Amino acid sequence: MSKSAKLINVEPDIEIAVSEAKKIYYSGGIFIYPTDTIYGFGCNPFNDTALQKLNRIKGRGEQKQYILLVDSVNTLLKYIDLDDDQIIIMLKNIWPNPISFILNLNYKTKNLLKHDAAAFRIPDNTFCLNLLSELKAPLISTSVNISNQQTLTDYPSIKNEFADKVEAIFFMNYKENTGASTLVDLTKKHPKILREGKINFIELWQKLN
């Protein structure tokens, strides 16, 4: 796309920023936004046009998956196959936090996403939570970079590189780079840590158990 993105500071009026992001989400567009980890590309995971556009921007194959953000465990349960009360309680105790869990999808969501499982997170970020509470649906979150290239974590670099490729860039005056989220696979009997992030999952798991 040749038109330059809207540049929207989320701090002066978060409601206006959320309203704009919500419009882009439902229209099949792509935006960049601050999360509880690093800045991320965002779009509707159930919109094929949006997914194709995001894959083109990142130079990424269709078979690769993206982390999905949700506003609550209640929303999450609409999309996954989980009847383990202990795991549900654990998720409610851990989130919101920069830790993502891979969970088995229910039949309907499998057919929509064409995958058996997906990674989810409730982010510890006010803008994200306000937007997600409006959507009541998953939002893609993936690092702002071309695949296999350096991730951009500051607003000026992101604007210079991607302002002509997305509909909007939502930013904060100060956004600390906190690194990627911890990633844990919960699709089997025992949790498996796939990526160590800011949160030490083993310590957290032991405390909760």
C-alpha positions as CSV (number, residue, x, y, z in Angstrom):
1,M,0.0,0.0,0.0
2,S,1.4,3.4,-0.9
3,K,-0.8,5.5,1.4
4,S,1.0,6.4,4.7
5,A,-0.4,4.9,7.9
6,K,-2.3,6.9,10.5
7,L,0.0,7.7,13.4
8,I,-2.0,7.5,16.7
9,N,-0.7,8.1,20.2
10,V,-2.7,5.9,22.5
11,E,-2.0,7.9,25.6
12,P,-3.9,11.2,25.1
13,D,-7.3,9.5,24.4
14,I,-7.3,5.7,24.6
15,E,-11.0,5.5,23.6
16,I,-10.3,7.2,20.2
17,A,-7.3,4.9,19.6
18,V,-9.4,1.8,20.5
19,S,-12.2,2.9,18.2
20,E,-9.8,3.3,15.3
21,A,-8.1,0.0,15.9
22,K,-11.5,-1.7,16.1
23,K,-12.5,-0.3,12.7
24,I,-9.3,-1.6,11.1
25,Y,-9.7,-5.0,12.7
26,Y,-13.2,-5.5,11.3
27,S,-12.3,-4.0,7.8
28,G,-9.5,-6.6,7.3
29,G,-6.7,-4.1,7.8
30,I,-3.3,-4.4,9.5
31,F,-2.1,-2.1,12.3
32,I,0.9,-1.9,14.6
33,Y,0.4,-1.5,18.3
34,P,2.1,-1.6,21.8
35,T,1.7,-4.7,23.9
36,D,3.0,-5.9,27.3
37,T,6.1,-7.2,25.5
38,I,7.2,-5.5,22.2
39,Y,5.3,-3.7,19.5
40,G,3.2,-6.1,17.4
41,F,1.4,-6.3,14.1
42,G,-2.3,-6.8,14.7
43,C,-5.3,-8.0,12.6
44,N,-8.3,-10.3,12.7
45,P,-7.1,-14.0,12.6
46,F,-10.4,-15.1,11.0
47,N,-10.1,-12.7,8.1
48,D,-8.3,-14.4,5.1
49,T,-7.6,-11.0,3.4
50,A,-6.0,-9.7,6.6
51,L,-3.9,-12.8,7.0
52,Q,-2.7,-12.8,3.5
53,K,-1.7,-9.1,3.8
54,L,0.1,-9.8,7.0
55,N,2.0,-12.7,5.6
56,R,3.1,-10.6,2.6
57,I,4.3,-7.8,4.9
58,K,6.3,-10.2,7.0
59,G,7.4,-12.4,4.1
60,R,6.1,-15.4,6.0
61,G,4.6,-18.7,4.8
62,E,0.9,-19.4,5.4
63,Q,1.7,-22.5,7.5
64,K,3.3,-20.5,10.3
65,Q,1.0,-19.4,13.2
66,Y,0.7,-16.2,15.2
67,I,0.1,-15.6,18.9
68,L,-3.5,-14.6,19.7
69,L,-4.5,-12.1,22.4
70,V,-7.8,-12.3,24.2
71,D,-9.4,-10.2,27.0
72,S,-10.4,-13.0,29.4
73,V,-10.4,-16.7,30.0
74,N,-14.1,-16.7,29.4
75,T,-13.5,-15.4,25.9
76,L,-10.7,-17.9,25.4
77,L,-13.0,-20.8,26.3
78,K,-15.1,-20.1,23.2
79,Y,-12.2,-21.1,21.0
80,I,-10.4,-23.9,22.7
81,D,-11.0,-27.5,23.8
82,L,-10.2,-27.5,27.5
83,D,-12.1,-29.2,30.3
84,D,-9.4,-29.3,32.9
85,D,-10.5,-27.0,35.8
86,Q,-7.0,-26.9,37.3
87,I,-5.6,-25.5,34.1
88,I,-8.4,-23.0,33.8
89,I,-7.8,-21.8,37.4
90,M,-4.1,-21.6,36.6
91,L,-4.7,-19.4,33.5
92,K,-6.9,-17.1,35.5
93,N,-4.2,-16.8,38.2
94,I,-1.4,-16.2,35.8
95,W,-2.9,-13.7,33.4
96,P,-2.7,-10.8,32.5
97,N,1.1,-11.4,32.1
98,P,3.7,-11.7,29.2
99,I,3.3,-15.5,29.1
100,S,1.6,-17.3,26.1
101,F,0.2,-20.8,26.2
102,I,-0.4,-23.1,23.3
103,L,-3.8,-24.8,23.7
104,N,-5.9,-27.2,21.7
105,L,-8.6,-25.6,19.6
106,N,-12.2,-26.7,19.5
107,Y,-13.7,-28.1,16.4
108,K,-15.2,-24.9,15.0
109,T,-11.9,-22.9,15.5
110,K,-9.8,-25.6,14.0
111,N,-11.8,-25.4,10.8
112,L,-11.5,-21.6,10.8
113,L,-7.8,-21.4,11.5
114,K,-6.9,-24.7,9.9
115,H,-4.7,-25.6,12.8
116,D,-5.2,-28.0,15.8
117,A,-3.8,-25.6,18.4
118,A,-2.8,-22.0,18.9
119,A,-0.9,-19.8,21.4
120,F,-3.0,-17.4,23.5
121,R,-2.2,-14.6,26.0
122,I,-4.1,-12.0,28.0
123,P,-1.7,-9.1,27.8
124,D,-0.8,-6.8,30.7
125,N,-1.3,-3.6,28.7
126,T,-4.2,-1.1,29.1
127,F,-4.6,-0.3,25.4
128,C,-4.6,-4.0,24.4
129,L,-7.1,-4.9,27.2
130,N,-9.4,-2.0,26.3
131,L,-9.4,-3.0,22.6
132,L,-9.8,-6.7,23.4
133,S,-12.7,-6.1,25.7
134,E,-14.4,-4.3,22.8
135,L,-13.7,-7.0,20.3
136,K,-14.5,-10.0,22.5
137,A,-12.5,-12.0,20.0
138,P,-8.8,-12.9,19.4
139,L,-6.3,-10.4,18.0
140,I,-3.1,-11.4,16.3
141,S,0.1,-10.3,17.9
142,T,3.4,-10.9,16.0
143,S,6.7,-9.1,16.1
144,V,7.3,-6.1,13.8
145,N,9.8,-7.3,11.4
146,I,10.4,-9.1,8.1
147,S,10.8,-12.8,8.8
148,N,14.3,-13.8,9.8
149,Q,15.3,-10.1,10.2
150,Q,15.8,-8.0,13.3
151,T,12.7,-7.2,15.2
152,L,12.0,-3.5,15.5
153,T,11.1,-2.4,19.0
154,D,11.0,1.4,18.9
155,Y,8.4,3.7,17.3
156,P,10.7,5.8,15.1
157,S,12.3,2.7,13.5
158,I,8.9,1.1,13.0
159,K,7.4,4.2,11.4
160,N,10.3,4.5,9.0
161,E,10.1,0.9,7.9
162,F,6.4,0.1,7.9
163,A,4.3,3.4,7.7
164,D,3.5,2.7,4.0
165,K,2.6,-0.9,4.6
166,V,-0.1,-0.8,7.4
167,E,-3.3,1.2,8.0
168,A,-2.2,2.7,11.3
169,I,0.6,2.7,13.9
170,F,-0.5,3.1,17.5
171,F,2.3,4.2,19.8
172,M,3.2,5.3,23.3
173,N,5.5,8.2,24.2
174,Y,7.7,5.8,26.1
175,K,7.6,2.1,25.3
176,E,10.2,-0.1,27.0
177,N,11.4,-3.2,25.1
178,T,10.5,-6.0,27.4
179,G,11.3,-8.8,25.0
180,A,9.1,-11.6,23.8
181,S,6.7,-13.5,25.9
182,T,7.4,-16.8,27.6
183,L,5.8,-19.6,25.4
184,V,4.5,-22.8,27.0
185,D,2.9,-25.8,25.3
186,L,-0.2,-27.0,27.3
187,T,-1.5,-29.4,24.6
188,K,0.0,-32.5,26.3
189,K,-0.3,-33.9,29.8
190,H,2.7,-32.0,31.1
191,P,3.6,-28.4,30.2
192,K,6.6,-27.9,27.9
193,I,8.5,-24.6,27.8
194,L,9.2,-23.6,24.2
195,R,10.6,-20.2,24.7
196,E,12.0,-18.5,27.9
197,G,10.8,-14.9,28.2
198,K,10.5,-12.4,31.0
199,I,8.4,-14.7,33.1
200,N,10.0,-17.8,34.7
201,F,7.2,-20.4,34.2
202,I,8.7,-23.1,36.4
203,E,8.8,-20.8,39.4
204,L,5.3,-19.7,38.7
205,W,4.0,-23.2,38.2
206,Q,5.5,-24.3,41.5
207,K,3.9,-21.4,43.4
208,L,0.5,-22.2,41.9
209,N,0.7,-25.9,42.7
